[in-house]
Amino acid sequence: MDPASVTHIFQLSPSVGCVITGSIADARAFAQRAQGEAAEFRYKYGYEMPADALAKRLANISQVYTQRAYMRPYGVATTLISLDSEYGPQLFKCDPAGYYIGYKGTAAGPKQQEALNHLEKKLRNKEHAEGSWEEVVELAITTLSTVLSMDFKKGEIEIGIVGGPRPDGEEGTYSGFRTLTEDEIDDRLQAIAEKD
């Protein structure tokens, strides 16, 4: 089996991506529904669906699944990211109950509270609050590493970004969503190792 086929990171539209934690089957179904909603919005209105509108729509869909006994809610927590031309970086989290909210940094899963505490400490410091994509990725990796008490290798972690370097290697930045390659992840892991 190809390890690249087992993923929790999905591209919903050219500018919006997400990480979905929970049941992988529900994650794939929810991601397909989200991609359909984003595509329908693009077809109907002629521009990409903003992350806040997509988060609200997905939360509304999730909430409907809690109303009837014959509808099983999706067992997933979804975190959406995008780079909005008007508002800058956007981060939203949706839960199975239909609640969604914007964040500067968030976590989901069994060690969510420990990760949130670590992020709060780091993001209070102004130098981490606004940074390059490399610094943000390194902060995310160190947060995971600290909370889980383990070191990562390049094949053990997935990272999706917006506003990073162009995927084709050309000069400039790319405002869309993309996942980092194993070599790019290894570069960030090496940078973290050099700081320690």
ABEGO torsion letter per residue (X at the ends): XBAAABBABBBABAABBBBBBEBAAAAAAAAAAAAAAAAAAAAAAGBBBBAAAAAAAAAAAAAAAAABAABBBBBBBBBBBBBBAAAEBBBBBBBAAGBBBBBABBBBEAAAAAAAAAAAAAAABAAAABBBAAAAAAAAAAAAAAAAGBBBBAAABBBBBBGBBBAAGBBEBBABBBBBBAAAAAAAAAAAAAAX
